């Protein structure tokens, strides 16, 4: 079914996996950086991702971890445990790391990348599902920042 949804190119008002549902304009950020997804790995694994991300988001392909900035979401296309361990060692802790693995990846691979520090692990890479995971990671990151500010105000 998701494959069928992804094949439709005409404008749709709503779909069950839509990431572009109507939002309250007052809740949208008016200033500051927009979310960027830095993709490491095979670009072909994330074809169509940008079309499923909310307005204002962008996708860019990075050569290596030195090319990633702290506020970007890091997406490893074809992730390995070694990739995630290295990212966690080199990048700030607030950086969200998402691992994209094959549909047929064994459970050990999924558990390995999550144990190594990935914030999410996605099998297969259907663009709508992958976009939903990225949006959720960004939402958790922002909620965590607000919670920290709230804690600081209490002390």
N, C-alpha and C positions, 0 to 999 in steps of 0.2 A: 504494500500500500504506500509506504513512504517513497518508494521508487517512482510510483505513479504520480504522487504529489510533486516530486522534484521535476518531472518531465513537463508539467504544465508551465508555459511561459506567459500566459495571459495574466492580467492583474486579478488578484483574488482579495476579497475583503477579509476573509478569515479562513484559516485552516487549523487543525488541531495542533500542529507543530509550529505555528507561526511565531516568529520572534518580533514581528512588526505590528503587534496589536495596538489599537489606539491607546495613547498615554495622555495623562494630564500634562499639558505643556509646562505647568508650574513646577512639576517634579523633575523636569529635565535640567541638566546642568547648563548654565548659560556661559560659563567661562571655564577655563582650565583645559587640561589635555583630554582628548577623546580616547577611548580605549583602542589599543593597537594589539593585534595578534602577530607575534613574531614566530614564523614557521621555520623550524629546522628539520631538514630531511627532504624527501622527494616531494617536489611541488605538485606532482600529479595526484598525490594521495589526498589533497584537499581542494580539488577542483570544485568550483561552485560554492565554496564556503562563504565568500564575501556577500553573495546574494541572499544568504539566510541570516546574516548578522543585522542587528538594529542599525538604523540610520546614524551616521557619525562614526561608526566603527570602521577600522581598516585592517587589512591583512598585508603583511609584507614578508618577504623571504629573507632570512638572515643566513650569512655564510657560516657563522659559528657563534659561540656564546659571548665572545668579545663584542659582537655586533648588537647585543641585546641591552636595552636600558631597563632600569629598575621597575618602572611602572607598566611595562608591557606584559601581556600574558604570553608565556612561552609554550608553544605547541610543538612537540616532537612527533613528526610523522614517521612511523616505524620505530617507535621508542624501544630502547633497551634499558636494563637496570643501570648499566654504566653511564648512559646519557643522563639519567635522572640524578644519580649520585654526583656526577660532575657539575650539573646545573645547581644543585643544592650547595655544593662546596663553593662555587664561584659567584653566584648571584645572591642579592640580598634576600633575607627570609620572607619579605613581603611579596616577592615575585611569585606569581601563580604559575605552576608548571603542570601542563596537561599532556598526558601520554596517549598517543593514538597507536593502537596495535591492530594486527590483522584480525579478521573475523574468526579465524581458526586458531588464534594464539592460545596456548595452553594456560590453564589457571595459574600455573607457577609464574608465568610471565606477568600476568595481571597483578598477582599478589606481590611479585618482586618490585615492579615499578611503584606500586602504592607504598610498600614498605620502605622503599628508597627515598620517598618524600614527594611523589607526585600528588597534586591536589585532586586530580581526577584521572581516570583511565577510561578511554572510550574504545570499544571494539568496532572495527569495520570502517567507520568514517562517513556514514551517510551525512551529507552536509547539514540537513536540518537538525539531526540529533547532535552532531558535533557542535553546531552553533548554540544549541540549548545548553550544553554543558559549559561552553565558554561563558555564556551570559550568567549562568548560575555561579561559576567561579568568581566572576567579577562582582556579582551581587554579594557573595560571602565576604570577599575582600573589603568592599565598601562598608558592609555591616560591621565587620571587625574594627575598622577604623573609627566608626561612629561610637562603638562600644568603648573603645579605648579613650576617646575624648570624654565620654560620659563618666568613666571611672576617674579620669584626671580631675574633672570638676567636683567630684565628691571628696577629694582629699584636700 
